[in-house]
């Protein structure tokens, strides 16, 4: 008999109540999973909180939200301000999500007990060694000249310290943004390596905003992102990756004085130069765009895989 004749329906429940139950179940299926709010929605919430915090901070300090990195190259301090704002947004949004999820921010790959401990310095050694191998190979093929010192005296030490602080901030900001909360959360729904592919692709694409960057350089950044995901997978946190990132960027900009992802900064140690075909030197991209960068990265990944064996997965703290 139809609901018109039987308002309660064959189930004995009013039709409106059944519709409400059905809609509630549908909404729960869309938004909720076994671990509460589904991973994709949590990632979207994180992104929304991050953007909101960024806009508020940028307005407070009158930082142009549409300024590219090229607009900030007049001093290390200008670049540092931008990176500190990114860190504040990334950590602030993570703190909000941590409260929602019943976790600590450290659960998203940055346990504070590991800050600047052994893994960070191991990462710094890996980063400098990898960059040194690339540039020595380019130099062996007559594509890189060290030149003389471009700085001396107090300026040499001053710029070393200034760039060290800047690239520590860059390493922390970019690693946590691309391999911190989002990697931790989306991996729950997609799996670790599909998430790594997605976020590393975004990591490479973002660098295309840099003047002098190109498709090959962005592909190199993508490959580096995948390697840094391997370090996260094997160590369980981001401190090795942060050390690697900070040291690699510091080595490019200050120590070896070459373009860094297409950016040529002021205050570098050497009057160095790259010369030769683009496949060798990376052209305006710098060493990251060199064919040797991919070769050295492959060797580095294999070596890392042998030295840092798979670990036992830790239980979800929740």
C-alpha positions in Angstrom: 0.0 0.0 0.0 1.4 3.4 -0.9 2.5 6.1 1.7 -0.5 8.1 0.6 -2.8 5.5 2.2 -0.3 4.5 4.9 1.5 7.6 6.3 3.8 5.4 8.3 4.8 3.3 5.3 5.4 -0.4 5.3 8.2 0.0 7.9 5.9 1.6 10.4 8.0 4.9 10.3 6.8 8.2 8.9 8.2 8.9 5.5 9.8 12.2 6.6 11.6 10.4 9.3 12.9 7.8 6.9 14.1 10.6 4.6 15.9 12.3 7.5 17.6 9.0 8.4 18.6 8.4 4.8 20.0 11.9 4.4 21.9 11.6 7.7 23.5 8.3 6.7 24.4 9.7 3.3 26.0 12.8 4.9 27.9 10.5 7.3 29.2 8.4 4.4 30.4 11.5 2.6 32.1 13.3 5.5 32.9 10.6 8.1 35.0 7.4 7.9 36.3 4.9 10.4 38.7 7.5 11.9 36.2 10.4 12.1 36.2 13.2 9.4 37.5 11.7 6.2 41.1 12.5 5.2 40.2 14.6 2.1 37.9 16.9 4.2 40.5 17.3 6.9 43.1 18.2 4.3 40.6 20.8 2.8 40.0 22.2 6.3 43.8 22.5 6.9 44.2 24.3 3.5 41.4 26.7 4.4 42.8 27.5 7.8 46.3 27.9 6.3 45.0 30.4 3.7 43.0 32.3 6.3 46.0 32.6 8.6 48.3 33.6 5.7 45.9 36.4 4.6 45.6 37.8 8.1 49.3 37.8 8.7 50.1 39.3 5.3 47.6 42.1 5.9 49.1 42.8 9.3 52.6 43.2 8.0 51.6 44.6 4.6 53.1 41.7 2.7 51.8 41.5 -0.9 50.1 38.1 -1.2 50.8 38.0 -4.9 54.5 38.9 -4.7 56.7 36.3 -6.3 60.1 35.2 -4.9 61.8 37.6 -7.3 60.3 40.5 -5.5 61.9 39.5 -2.3 65.5 39.1 -3.4 66.8 42.5 -2.3 67.8 41.0 1.1 67.9 37.7 3.0 65.7 39.3 5.6 62.9 40.0 3.1 62.9 36.3 2.1 63.0 35.3 5.7 59.9 37.3 6.5 58.0 35.5 3.8 59.1 32.1 5.1 58.3 32.9 8.7 54.8 33.8 7.6 54.5 30.5 5.7 55.7 28.6 8.9 53.2 30.5 11.0 50.4 29.6 8.7 51.4 26.0 8.3 51.9 25.4 12.0 48.9 27.4 13.0 46.6 25.4 10.7 48.1 22.2 12.0 47.5 23.2 15.6 43.9 23.8 14.9 43.6 20.4 13.2 45.5 18.8 16.0 42.9 20.0 18.5 40.1 18.7 16.3 41.8 15.3 15.8 43.1 14.9 19.4 46.7 14.8 18.4 49.8 17.0 18.9 51.4 19.0 16.1 54.5 16.9 16.5 52.5 13.8 15.2 52.6 15.3 11.7 56.2 14.6 11.2 57.9 17.1 13.5 58.4 15.6 16.9 60.0 18.5 18.8 62.3 16.1 20.7 64.1 15.5 17.4 64.7 19.1 16.5 68.3 19.7 15.5 69.4 16.3 16.8 71.3 13.6 14.9 68.8 13.2 12.0 68.8 16.9 11.2 72.6 17.0 10.9 72.7 13.7 9.0 70.3 15.4 6.5 72.6 18.4 6.3 75.5 16.1 5.4 73.5 14.3 2.8 72.4 17.6 1.2 75.8 19.1 1.0 77.4 15.9 -0.2 74.7 15.5 -3.0 75.1 19.0 -4.2 78.9 18.8 -4.1 78.9 15.6 -6.2 76.7 17.3 -8.8 78.9 20.4 -9.1 82.1 18.4 -9.1 80.8 16.4 -12.0 79.8 19.6 -13.8 83.2 21.0 -13.1 84.9 17.8 -14.4 83.1 18.5 -17.7 84.3 22.1 -17.7 80.8 23.5 -16.9 81.5 25.1 -13.5 84.3 27.5 -12.3 84.7 28.2 -8.6 86.2 31.7 -9.2 87.6 33.7 -6.4 86.0 34.9 -3.1 83.2 37.4 -3.6 83.1 38.3 0.1 85.7 38.8 2.7 86.1 39.7 6.4 83.0 40.3 8.4 80.7 40.2 5.3 81.7 36.6 4.6 80.6 35.5 8.1 77.6 37.8 8.2 76.1 36.5 4.9 76.9 32.9 5.9 74.8 33.3 9.1 72.0 35.2 7.4 71.6 32.7 4.6 71.9 29.8 7.1 68.9 31.2 9.1 66.9 31.9 5.9 67.4 28.4 4.5 66.6 26.8 7.8 63.3 28.6 7.6 62.8 27.6 3.9 63.6 24.0 4.7 61.1 23.8 7.6 58.4 25.7 5.7 58.5 23.7 2.5 59.0 20.3 4.2 56.1 20.8 6.6 53.8 22.3 3.9 54.4 19.5 1.4 55.4 16.5 3.6 53.9 17.3 7.0 50.2 17.6 7.8 49.0 17.0 4.2 51.2 13.9 3.7 50.2 12.5 7.1 46.5 13.0 6.5 46.0 12.2 2.8 48.1 9.0 3.2 45.3 7.8 5.4 42.9 7.9 2.5 45.1 7.4 -0.6 48.2 5.6 0.7 51.6 6.9 1.4 53.2 6.8 -2.1 50.1 8.0 -4.1 50.0 11.0 -1.7 53.8 11.5 -2.2 53.3 11.6 -6.0 50.5 14.2 -5.7 52.3 16.5 -3.2 55.7 16.2 -4.9 54.0 17.2 -8.2 52.6 20.2 -6.5 56.0 20.9 -5.0 57.6 20.9 -8.4 54.8 23.0 -9.9 55.1 25.7 -7.3 58.7 26.2 -8.2 57.7 27.2 -11.8 56.8 30.6 -10.3 60.5 31.3 -9.8 62.1 33.4 -12.5 64.7 31.3 -14.4 62.9 28.0 -13.5 61.8 25.6 -16.2 60.1 22.3 -16.8 63.3 20.3 -16.3 64.0 22.1 -13.1 60.5 21.5 -11.9 60.9 17.8 -12.7 64.1 17.8 -10.7 62.3 19.4 -7.8 59.5 16.7 -8.1 62.2 14.0 -8.0 63.8 15.6 -5.0 60.4 15.7 -3.3 60.0 12.0 -3.9 63.4 11.3 -2.4 62.5 13.4 0.7 59.3 11.4 1.0 61.6 8.3 1.2 63.5 9.9 4.0 60.2 10.5 5.8 59.1 6.9 5.2 62.3 5.5 6.5 63.0 7.7 9.5 59.4 8.4 10.6 59.8 12.2 10.8 60.9 15.3 8.7 64.0 16.3 10.5 66.4 14.6 8.1 64.5 16.1 5.2 64.6 19.6 6.8 68.4 19.3 7.3 68.8 18.1 3.7 66.7 20.9 2.3 68.3 23.7 4.3 71.9 22.5 3.5 71.2 21.9 -0.2 69.7 25.4 -0.6 72.5 27.0 1.5 75.1 25.2 -0.6 73.6 26.4 -3.9 73.0 30.1 -2.9 76.0 30.8 -0.6 78.6 28.1 -0.6 78.9 27.3 -4.3 77.2 30.6 -5.5 75.0 29.2 -8.3 71.3 29.7 -9.2 68.9 28.0 -6.7 65.8 26.8 -8.6 66.3 29.6 -11.0 67.0 32.3 -8.4 70.3 34.2 -8.2 70.7 35.7 -4.7 72.9 38.5 -3.4 75.6 37.9 -0.8 77.2 34.7 -2.1 80.7 33.4 -1.2 82.2 32.9 -4.6 82.4 34.6 -8.0 81.5 31.3 -9.5 80.1 30.7 -13.0 78.3 28.0 -15.0 79.1 27.7 -18.6 78.4 25.2 -21.2 75.3 23.4 -22.6 72.1 23.5 -20.7 72.0 19.7 -20.2 75.3 20.0 -18.3 74.8 23.1 -16.2 71.1 23.4 -15.9 71.2 26.8 -17.5 69.2 29.5 -15.7 67.7 26.8 -13.4 71.1 26.0 -11.9 72.5 22.6 -10.9 69.1 21.2 -10.2 68.4 21.3 -14.0 71.6 19.4 -14.9 71.5 15.9 -16.2 74.0 15.1 -13.4 71.4 16.2 -10.8 69.1 13.3 -11.8 72.0 10.8 -11.9 73.4 11.8 -8.5 69.9 11.8 -7.0 69.3 8.2 -8.2 72.6 7.1 -6.6 71.7 9.0 -3.5 68.3 7.3 -3.3 69.8 3.9 -3.7 72.5 4.6 -1.0 69.8 5.9 1.4 67.7 2.9 0.7 70.6 0.6 1.7 71.6 2.6 4.8 68.2 3.4 6.2 66.2 0.1 6.3 62.4 0.0 6.5 61.2 0.6 10.0 58.2 -0.9 11.8 55.2 1.2 11.4 54.2 3.0 14.6 50.7 2.7 15.9 48.3 5.6 15.3 48.5 7.6 18.6 44.7 8.0 18.5 
